[in-house]
Amino acid sequence: MSLQSQLKAASPGGPAVVTIGTFDGVHVGHARLFSATVELARASSATSIAITFRHPPRMLLNPTLPVSHLCPLGERRSLITAQGIDHVIEVDFDDSVRNISADDFVRILMSELDMKGLVIGPGAAVGRDRGGDETRMKALSQEIGFVLRVVPPAMVNGKVVRSTAIRAALSAGDMASVSEMLGRAFSITGVVTEGDRRGRELGFPTANITPDPHGALPADGIYATFVETDKRRYLAATNVGVRPTFEGGPRLIEPFLLDFEGDLYGHRITVEFVERLREEERFDSVDALIEQMKNDVRDTRRILGATRKKSGTPGAT
């Protein structure tokens, strides 16, 4: 389907202020774009629209480069609307979109969405061969007649916040940096599946979820986490990895919910990663593993107890 057709089908009608991007992770830099879009839309009596690509353009531009997303499309959409954006329009980035010139791209936005304003970041570029950079967009805004806002980047520890930087921190297990750049805790949602019950045999039953093969994961290790179920919020010591003490296996996310009784098979849970306690390691004996798991639980209570008091988080056991 052409870009025109996709936008026409999704257009809410009336004048609009638009921002465009993949918005992977919906981080603090994206939040600045959304805030400026909403502000300009209100000042213009227009609708705020975020156009997001269902799949990152780099998947088409460089298909040999592995791609992992920070959050799936449905979560991305929810996070964007939570920023105050009126409408999220999802489009496919394919060869037809890839080959649209920057000038034509802007004219399509104006004809199909009645675009009155466009909000971009300082490094943004749209259209064929990234021809629509800041300089060209400024010229187009004057030639065609729309308001252009260029939003300065968000900085954390002296560095520009980018999705690539978040993925790098995530793969290093640096959850403090990840949380600061996202503006929230990194989380993974999944359905609890039945495993080999090894944790139950050790006295630490876990609620296992299989990670999205296309999703970014924290480095293998043990983490202090919060787990949201359909009823409550729990403290949890969570293992990410392949269980090397038991000869390994598929990579799993295995939260041990503190002070929880029952099972969660078939339930959707969300695991929020707060801090990495240690690397995943192979133990010489089951007893040594159990002793370390007791230490992990103790450290989880200490870290999350302090986090809960600091943030005023209610309802966690």
Stockholm file with secondary structure:
# STOCKHOLM 1.0

chainA/1-317         MSLQSQLKAASPGGPAVVTIGTFDGVHVGHARLFSATVELARASSATSIAITFRHPPRMLLNPTLPVSHLCPLGERRSLITAQGIDHVIEVDFDDSVRNISADDFVRILMSELDMKGLVIGPGAAVGRDRGGDETRMKALSQEIGFVLRVVPPAMVNGKVVRSTAIRAALSAGDMASVSEMLGRAFSITGVVTEGDRRGRELGFPTANITPDPHGALPADGIYATFVETDKRRYLAATNVGVRPTFEGGPRLIEPFLLDFEGDLYGHRITVEFVERLREEERFDSVDALIEQMKNDVRDTRRILGATRKKSGTPGAT
#=GR chainA/1-317 SS CCHHHHHHHHCCSSCEEEEEECCTTCCHHHHHHHHHHHHHHHHTTCEEEEEEESSCTHHHHCTTSCCCBSSCHHHHHHHHHTTTCSEEEEECCCHHHHTSCHHHHHHHHHHHHCEEEEEECTTCCBSGGGCBCHHHHHHHIIIIICEEEECCCCEETTEECCHHHHHHHHHTTCHHHHHHHHTSCEEEEEEEECCCCHHHHHTCCCCEECCCTTBCCCCSEEEEEEEECSSCEEEEEEEEECCGGGTCCSCEEEEEETTCCSCCTTCEEEEEEEEEEECCCCCSSHHHHHHHHHHHHHHHHHHHHHHHHHHTCCSBC
#=GC SS_cons         CCHHHHHHHHCCSSCEEEEEECCTTCCHHHHHHHHHHHHHHHHTTCEEEEEEESSCTHHHHCTTSCCCBSSCHHHHHHHHHTTTCSEEEEECCCHHHHTSCHHHHHHHHHHHHCEEEEEECTTCCBSGGGCBCHHHHHHHIIIIICEEEECCCCEETTEECCHHHHHHHHHTTCHHHHHHHHTSCEEEEEEEECCCCHHHHHTCCCCEECCCTTBCCCCSEEEEEEEECSSCEEEEEEEEECCGGGTCCSCEEEEEETTCCSCCTTCEEEEEEEEEEECCCCCSSHHHHHHHHHHHHHHHHHHHHHHHHHHTCCSBC
//
